[in-house]
């Protein structure tokens, strides 16, 4: 081989070796920079909730982006909420760790015993019983192993967890609405499993639908069939959504049913999903704020702008997919509600 060719070959090999040796160091540096950026984001100032809030305000949001939500709205939630289906077959260790990491000590889990059905398929398909997840199946122990793992996962959280199991059972759009008697048995078994797991930090939220399309008498009669007993319930919850359009529900429409729930069961109330349609949103939120000042027994308000099954299955409703983070007048009302809870 000629000397020039040999020198070029030697140089090429040397360059390749140097690049190969430098690459791990670069990857390590990039990873360190990324970790530093994550830590900086966590430490960056954002509106924190008051430590002594008497009413917790929560938001259905990715716990890794709660700080972004708080900056946009101008006030920080004290609680992070999420939906979790049994079909996921997992614990919530990652969520628990992140919520603790950002300094929050409350979470709400809407825990759904099913494999979720696309809302576009309609309420009839959505409400069809699912073998393995039926009330009778849960009551007979079909989900014990998973439920125990889940309970232990929540028991590790350094704070309070509100478990909203099989919500809106008094409606007609979920499979767990079938069979009030077996619903009660499933609920009680669920509570006993959490007790066995030592999850003393969990509060059980029995959460109904306000069903404003029904008469008050029919609504009361129906939901009472699902009541599992005072010793199995810590808080009573309800959805509070103004869908707008043909399902326009001003705050005043909800108030009598909230008062009845408080009087009938004597438990703290949780507004487990709260939202309103775009039209009239600022006035609706102002009315909500005023109502809350008259109802100190509402101890948690959870704001949700996740896609709504009710909107997907009803023609003629308003617009729910607006974003309070991009709406300063509405955000100001929501921030005022958050601050009210810390006074």
ZADREN-719886 format. One record per residue (C-alpha): residue number from 1; residue in one letter; chain; x, y, z. Coordinates in Angstrom, 3 decimals. Layout:
N
SITE   pos   code   unit         c1         c2         c3
SITE   NUM      A      A          X          Y          Z
...
//
This chain:
343
SITE   pos   code   unit         c1         c2         c3
SITE     1      X      A      0.000      0.000      0.000
SITE     2      X      A      1.314      3.458     -0.900
SITE     3      X      A      2.372      5.725      1.986
SITE     4      X      A     -0.278      8.392      1.115
SITE     5      X      A     -3.096      5.840      1.027
SITE     6      X      A     -1.847      4.304      4.264
SITE     7      X      A     -1.784      7.700      5.969
SITE     8      X      A     -5.328      8.484      4.781
SITE     9      X      A     -6.571      5.124      6.021
SITE    10      X      A     -4.883      5.628      9.384
SITE    11      X      A     -6.390      9.108      9.679
SITE    12      X      A     -9.895      7.822      8.832
SITE    13      X      A     -9.680      5.048     11.405
SITE    14      X      A     -8.463      7.536     14.017
SITE    15      X      A    -11.369      9.900     13.323
SITE    16      X      A    -13.889      7.054     13.542
SITE    17      X      A    -12.416      5.917     16.846
SITE    18      X      A    -12.500      9.435     18.253
SITE    19      X      A    -16.143      9.886     17.216
SITE    20      X      A    -17.069      6.518     18.697
SITE    21      X      A    -15.348      7.404     21.960
SITE    22      X      A    -16.934     10.851     22.090
SITE    23      X      A    -20.493      9.696     21.342
SITE    24      X      A    -21.222      8.149     24.787
SITE    25      X      A    -19.923     11.307     26.427
SITE    26      X      A    -22.187     13.446     24.212
SITE    27      X      A    -25.198     11.261     24.951
SITE    28      X      A    -24.443     11.495     28.659
SITE    29      X      A    -24.123     15.272     28.390
SITE    30      X      A    -27.369     15.549     26.407
SITE    31      X      A    -29.146     13.378     28.955
SITE    32      X      A    -27.788     15.488     31.812
SITE    33      X      A    -28.930     18.666     30.059
SITE    34      X      A    -32.387     17.177     29.513
SITE    35      X      A    -32.609     16.179     33.185
SITE    36      X      A    -31.465     19.666     34.178
SITE    37      X      A    -34.182     21.157     31.974
SITE    38      X      A    -36.808     18.959     33.607
SITE    39      X      A    -35.598     19.913     37.075
SITE    40      X      A    -35.558     23.585     36.097
SITE    41      X      A    -39.144     23.326     34.838
SITE    42      X      A    -40.207     21.746     38.103
SITE    43      X      A    -38.465     24.434     40.129
SITE    44      X      A    -39.639     27.332     37.927
SITE    45      X      A    -42.094     29.578     39.767
SITE    46      X      A    -45.774     28.790     39.317
SITE    47      X      A    -48.821     29.695     41.399
SITE    48      X      A    -48.901     27.237     44.272
SITE    49      X      A    -52.070     26.337     46.175
SITE    50      X      A    -52.378     27.559     49.723
SITE    51      X      A    -51.219     24.962     52.195
SITE    52      X      A    -54.244     25.451     54.416
SITE    53      X      A    -57.008     25.384     51.775
SITE    54      X      A    -60.342     24.377     53.287
SITE    55      X      A    -61.802     23.621     49.855
SITE    56      X      A    -59.566     21.776     47.411
SITE    57      X      A    -59.681     22.784     43.775
SITE    58      X      A    -58.556     20.097     41.348
SITE    59      X      A    -58.024     19.752     37.627
SITE    60      X      A    -58.095     16.761     35.299
SITE    61      X      A    -54.617     17.218     33.843
SITE    62      X      A    -51.389     15.395     33.183
SITE    63      X      A    -49.483     15.736     36.466
SITE    64      X      A    -46.349     16.548     34.451
SITE    65      X      A    -48.075     19.702     33.127
SITE    66      X      A    -50.027     20.972     36.122
SITE    67      X      A    -47.551     23.826     36.479
SITE    68      X      A    -48.292     24.965     32.919
SITE    69      X      A    -52.023     24.919     33.676
SITE    70      X      A    -51.494     26.947     36.853
SITE    71      X      A    -49.394     29.584     35.077
SITE    72      X      A    -51.990     29.969     32.336
SITE    73      X      A    -54.932     30.282     34.740
SITE    74      X      A    -53.127     32.329     37.372
SITE    75      X      A    -53.782     30.017     40.329
SITE    76      X      A    -52.608     26.558     41.270
SITE    77      X      A    -54.777     23.498     41.936
SITE    78      X      A    -54.375     21.582     45.173
SITE    79      X      A    -55.496     18.321     43.588
SITE    80      X      A    -54.812     16.374     40.383
SITE    81      X      A    -57.636     14.267     38.911
SITE    82      X      A    -57.681     11.509     36.326
SITE    83      X      A    -59.786      8.728     34.819
SITE    84      X      A    -58.527      5.159     35.044
SITE    85      X      A    -60.187      2.102     33.489
SITE    86      X      A    -59.884     -1.374     34.987
SITE    87      X      A    -58.732     -2.620     31.571
SITE    88      X      A    -55.449     -0.718     32.002
SITE    89      X      A    -54.474     -3.335     34.645
SITE    90      X      A    -51.897     -1.101     36.297
SITE    91      X      A    -51.175      0.843     39.435
SITE    92      X      A    -50.612      4.581     39.511
SITE    93      X      A    -47.095      4.628     40.909
SITE    94      X      A    -45.748      7.031     38.265
SITE    95      X      A    -48.605      9.495     38.771
SITE    96      X      A    -48.298      9.246     42.537
SITE    97      X      A    -44.563      9.953     42.391
SITE    98      X      A    -44.981     12.949     40.065
SITE    99      X      A    -47.796     14.498     42.100
SITE   100      X      A    -45.628     14.227     45.210
SITE   101      X      A    -42.677     15.625     43.284
SITE   102      X      A    -44.529     18.850     42.443
SITE   103      X      A    -45.560     19.239     46.061
SITE   104      X      A    -49.260     18.324     45.880
SITE   105      X      A    -50.886     15.994     48.386
SITE   106      X      A    -54.336     15.287     46.958
SITE   107      X      A    -55.570     13.337     43.967
SITE   108      X      A    -58.928     12.152     42.632
SITE   109      X      A    -59.271      8.963     40.591
SITE   110      X      A    -62.430      8.272     38.601
SITE   111      X      A    -62.061      4.495     38.573
SITE   112      X      A    -64.113      2.797     35.859
SITE   113      X      A    -64.743     -0.989     35.878
SITE   114      X      A    -64.736     -1.627     32.129
SITE   115      X      A    -62.914     -1.531     28.831
SITE   116      X      A    -63.823      1.941     27.514
SITE   117      X      A    -66.157      2.035     24.528
SITE   118      X      A    -65.815      4.843     21.956
SITE   119      X      A    -68.512      7.417     22.643
SITE   120      X      A    -69.308      7.607     18.939
SITE   121      X      A    -70.822      4.107     19.134
SITE   122      X      A    -73.663      5.492     21.237
SITE   123      X      A    -75.054      5.050     24.733
SITE   124      X      A    -76.668      1.671     24.052
SITE   125      X      A    -73.386      0.090     22.973
SITE   126      X      A    -71.493      1.862     25.738
SITE   127      X      A    -73.836      0.584     28.448
SITE   128      X      A    -73.683     -3.081     27.409
SITE   129      X      A    -72.463     -5.310     30.300
SITE   130      X      A    -68.875     -6.503     29.928
SITE   131      X      A    -68.131     -9.996     31.294
SITE   132      X      A    -65.501     -9.868     34.005
SITE   133      X      A    -66.337     -6.253     34.837
SITE   134      X      A    -70.023     -6.643     35.671
SITE   135      X      A    -71.153     -5.744     39.171
SITE   136      X      A    -71.851     -9.389     39.949
SITE   137      X      A    -68.392    -10.401     38.718
SITE   138      X      A    -66.699     -7.829     40.951
SITE   139      X      A    -68.920     -8.821     43.883
SITE   140      X      A    -67.832    -12.450     43.399
SITE   141      X      A    -64.135    -11.566     43.376
SITE   142      X      A    -63.259    -11.592     39.659
SITE   143      X      A    -61.207     -8.385     40.017
SITE   144      X      A    -59.783     -8.920     43.499
SITE   145      X      A    -56.147     -9.361     42.467
SITE   146      X      A    -56.095     -6.252     40.296
SITE   147      X      A    -58.041     -4.176     42.815
SITE   148      X      A    -55.647     -5.143     45.585
SITE   149      X      A    -52.618     -4.104     43.482
SITE   150      X      A    -54.316     -0.832     42.657
SITE   151      X      A    -55.193     -0.173     46.291
SITE   152      X      A    -51.599     -0.818     47.380
SITE   153      X      A    -50.371      1.577     44.699
SITE   154      X      A    -52.581      4.365     46.076
SITE   155      X      A    -51.666      3.484     49.652
SITE   156      X      A    -48.091      4.562     48.871
SITE   157      X      A    -49.186      8.123     48.124
SITE   158      X      A    -48.132     10.624     50.771
SITE   159      X      A    -51.486     12.364     50.798
SITE   160      X      A    -55.222     11.891     50.313
SITE   161      X      A    -56.741      9.993     47.408
SITE   162      X      A    -60.406     10.403     46.518
SITE   163      X      A    -61.565      7.224     44.759
SITE   164      X      A    -64.639      7.780     42.621
SITE   165      X      A    -65.600      4.216     41.781
SITE   166      X      A    -68.203      3.426     39.074
SITE   167      X      A    -69.619      6.928     38.886
SITE   168      X      A    -72.969      8.141     37.522
SITE   169      X      A    -74.482      4.731     38.201
SITE   170      X      A    -77.959      6.273     38.309
SITE   171      X      A    -77.722      7.113     34.612
SITE   172      X      A    -78.248      4.748     31.686
SITE   173      X      A    -74.964      5.148     29.769
SITE   174      X      A    -72.536      2.964     31.764
SITE   175      X      A    -72.571     -0.837     32.140
SITE   176      X      A    -72.369     -0.677     35.937
SITE   177      X      A    -75.826      0.911     35.991
SITE   178      X      A    -77.296     -2.567     35.492
SITE   179      X      A    -78.402     -4.091     38.799
SITE   180      X      A    -78.455     -1.713     41.780
SITE   181      X      A    -78.324     -4.592     44.277
SITE   182      X      A    -75.173     -6.064     42.759
SITE   183      X      A    -73.696     -2.569     42.430
SITE   184      X      A    -73.966     -2.219     46.202
SITE   185      X      A    -72.250     -5.588     46.702
SITE   186      X      A    -69.456     -4.656     44.294
SITE   187      X      A    -68.930     -1.321     46.048
SITE   188      X      A    -68.709     -2.892     49.483
SITE   189      X      A    -66.231     -5.508     48.279
SITE   190      X      A    -64.103     -2.755     46.761
SITE   191      X      A    -63.989     -0.893     50.087
SITE   192      X      A    -63.047     -4.051     51.992
SITE   193      X      A    -60.181     -4.694     49.563
SITE   194      X      A    -58.786     -1.217     50.177
SITE   195      X      A    -59.071     -1.822     53.901
SITE   196      X      A    -57.132     -5.071     53.485
SITE   197      X      A    -54.458     -3.186     51.527
SITE   198      X      A    -54.041     -0.717     54.382
SITE   199      X      A    -55.013      2.236     52.192
SITE   200      X      A    -55.996      4.486     55.074
SITE   201      X      A    -55.345      7.577     52.966
SITE   202      X      A    -58.235      6.825     50.597
SITE   203      X      A    -61.644      8.503     50.745
SITE   204      X      A    -64.467      6.770     48.875
SITE   205      X      A    -66.588      9.107     46.750
SITE   206      X      A    -70.030      7.803     45.809
SITE   207      X      A    -70.716      9.991     42.800
SITE   208      X      A    -74.110     10.335     41.109
SITE   209      X      A    -75.332     12.171     38.052
SITE   210      X      A    -77.602     15.159     38.740
SITE   211      X      A    -79.896     14.001     35.909
SITE   212      X      A    -81.562     17.382     35.467
SITE   213      X      A    -83.657     15.900     32.679
SITE   214      X      A    -85.558     13.905     35.350
SITE   215      X      A    -88.018     15.102     37.937
SITE   216      X      A    -86.545     15.495     41.413
SITE   217      X      A    -88.724     12.667     42.723
SITE   218      X      A    -87.613     10.211     40.021
SITE   219      X      A    -83.969     11.211     40.456
SITE   220      X      A    -84.052     10.648     44.221
SITE   221      X      A    -85.865      7.349     43.957
SITE   222      X      A    -83.440      5.993     41.390
SITE   223      X      A    -80.150      6.957     43.028
SITE   224      X      A    -81.177      5.673     46.461
SITE   225      X      A    -81.246      2.141     45.055
SITE   226      X      A    -77.455      2.350     44.584
SITE   227      X      A    -76.584      3.663     48.057
SITE   228      X      A    -74.006      1.261     49.598
SITE   229      X      A    -74.419      2.478     53.183
SITE   230      X      A    -72.907      5.311     55.176
SITE   231      X      A    -70.070      3.179     56.592
SITE   232      X      A    -68.825      2.508     53.049
SITE   233      X      A    -68.838      6.134     51.830
SITE   234      X      A    -66.720      9.106     52.893
SITE   235      X      A    -67.937     11.743     50.440
SITE   236      X      A    -70.883     12.147     48.092
SITE   237      X      A    -70.034     13.400     44.632
SITE   238      X      A    -71.870     14.651     41.603
SITE   239      X      A    -71.092     15.821     38.101
SITE   240      X      A    -71.831     19.507     37.430
SITE   241      X      A    -71.650     20.186     33.696
SITE   242      X      A    -73.581     22.771     31.724
SITE   243      X      A    -73.612     21.240     28.231
SITE   244      X      A    -75.249     24.278     26.655
SITE   245      X      A    -77.681     24.305     23.778
SITE   246      X      A    -80.515     21.841     24.340
SITE   247      X      A    -78.865     20.858     27.642
SITE   248      X      A    -78.261     24.345     28.999
SITE   249      X      A    -78.069     24.080     32.779
SITE   250      X      A    -77.567     27.299     34.760
SITE   251      X      A    -75.966     26.972     38.168
SITE   252      X      A    -79.313     27.571     39.872
SITE   253      X      A    -80.659     24.320     38.388
SITE   254      X      A    -78.030     22.285     40.252
SITE   255      X      A    -78.332     23.968     43.637
SITE   256      X      A    -81.496     22.208     44.938
SITE   257      X      A    -80.070     18.777     44.146
SITE   258      X      A    -76.773     19.593     45.815
SITE   259      X      A    -78.612     20.700     48.939
SITE   260      X      A    -80.700     17.536     48.932
SITE   261      X      A    -77.604     15.326     48.656
SITE   262      X      A    -76.077     17.108     51.623
SITE   263      X      A    -79.251     16.885     53.715
SITE   264      X      A    -80.016     13.269     52.833
SITE   265      X      A    -76.568     11.746     53.340
SITE   266      X      A    -74.840     14.198     55.682
SITE   267      X      A    -71.490     13.801     53.911
SITE   268      X      A    -69.084     16.372     52.453
SITE   269      X      A    -69.779     16.955     48.762
SITE   270      X      A    -67.346     16.693     45.871
SITE   271      X      A    -68.036     18.259     42.462
SITE   272      X      A    -66.290     15.461     40.617
SITE   273      X      A    -66.494     16.911     37.080
SITE   274      X      A    -67.190     20.593     36.594
SITE   275      X      A    -67.392     22.423     33.270
SITE   276      X      A    -69.586     24.706     31.217
SITE   277      X      A    -70.206     25.446     27.572
SITE   278      X      A    -68.443     28.331     25.859
SITE   279      X      A    -71.470     30.579     25.514
SITE   280      X      A    -72.100     32.294     28.827
SITE   281      X      A    -69.070     30.682     30.448
SITE   282      X      A    -67.955     33.760     32.428
SITE   283      X      A    -71.397     34.347     33.928
SITE   284      X      A    -71.789     30.630     34.714
SITE   285      X      A    -68.438     30.558     36.532
SITE   286      X      A    -69.330     33.720     38.448
SITE   287      X      A    -72.591     32.078     39.510
SITE   288      X      A    -70.706     28.936     40.515
SITE   289      X      A    -68.409     31.043     42.678
SITE   290      X      A    -71.360     32.692     44.367
SITE   291      X      A    -73.043     29.333     44.986
SITE   292      X      A    -69.902     27.867     46.521
SITE   293      X      A    -69.751     30.660     49.097
SITE   294      X      A    -73.179     29.500     50.311
SITE   295      X      A    -72.202     25.816     50.413
SITE   296      X      A    -69.101     25.360     52.601
SITE   297      X      A    -69.824     21.630     52.749
SITE   298      X      A    -68.654     21.311     49.134
SITE   299      X      A    -65.056     20.409     49.958
SITE   300      X      A    -63.645     19.583     46.503
SITE   301      X      A    -64.241     21.083     43.056
SITE   302      X      A    -62.640     19.212     40.128
SITE   303      X      A    -62.457     21.067     36.813
SITE   304      X      A    -62.580     18.899     33.686
SITE   305      X      A    -62.253     19.933     30.067
SITE   306      X      A    -61.623     16.419     28.827
SITE   307      X      A    -63.744     15.236     25.856
SITE   308      X      A    -67.312     14.681     27.030
SITE   309      X      A    -69.269     11.529     26.241
SITE   310      X      A    -72.474     13.473     26.851
SITE   311      X      A    -71.668     15.899     24.050
SITE   312      X      A    -70.699     13.113     21.666
SITE   313      X      A    -74.000     11.318     22.194
SITE   314      X      A    -76.395     14.288     22.157
SITE   315      X      A    -77.305     16.479     19.195
SITE   316      X      A    -77.716     20.182     19.802
SITE   317      X      A    -75.432     20.795     22.776
SITE   318      X      A    -73.074     23.728     23.073
SITE   319      X      A    -69.310     23.934     22.710
SITE   320      X      A    -67.402     22.247     25.548
SITE   321      X      A    -64.015     21.906     23.882
SITE   322      X      A    -62.891     25.445     24.648
SITE   323      X      A    -59.794     25.887     26.824
SITE   324      X      A    -59.839     27.996     29.975
SITE   325      X      A    -56.062     28.383     29.724
SITE   326      X      A    -56.570     30.480     26.588
SITE   327      X      A    -59.545     32.457     27.882
SITE   328      X      A    -58.433     35.205     30.318
SITE   329      X      A    -61.933     36.300     31.476
SITE   330      X      A    -62.946     32.711     32.304
SITE   331      X      A    -59.528     31.970     33.806
SITE   332      X      A    -59.922     34.965     36.118
SITE   333      X      A    -63.209     33.569     37.433
SITE   334      X      A    -61.667     30.137     37.962
SITE   335      X      A    -58.648     31.644     39.730
SITE   336      X      A    -61.011     33.524     42.047
SITE   337      X      A    -62.784     30.255     42.908
SITE   338      X      A    -59.413     28.668     43.702
SITE   339      X      A    -58.375     31.564     45.932
SITE   340      X      A    -61.743     31.552     47.724
SITE   341      X      A    -61.027     28.024     48.914
SITE   342      X      A    -57.947     29.153     50.840
SITE   343      X      A    -59.550     31.965     52.828
//
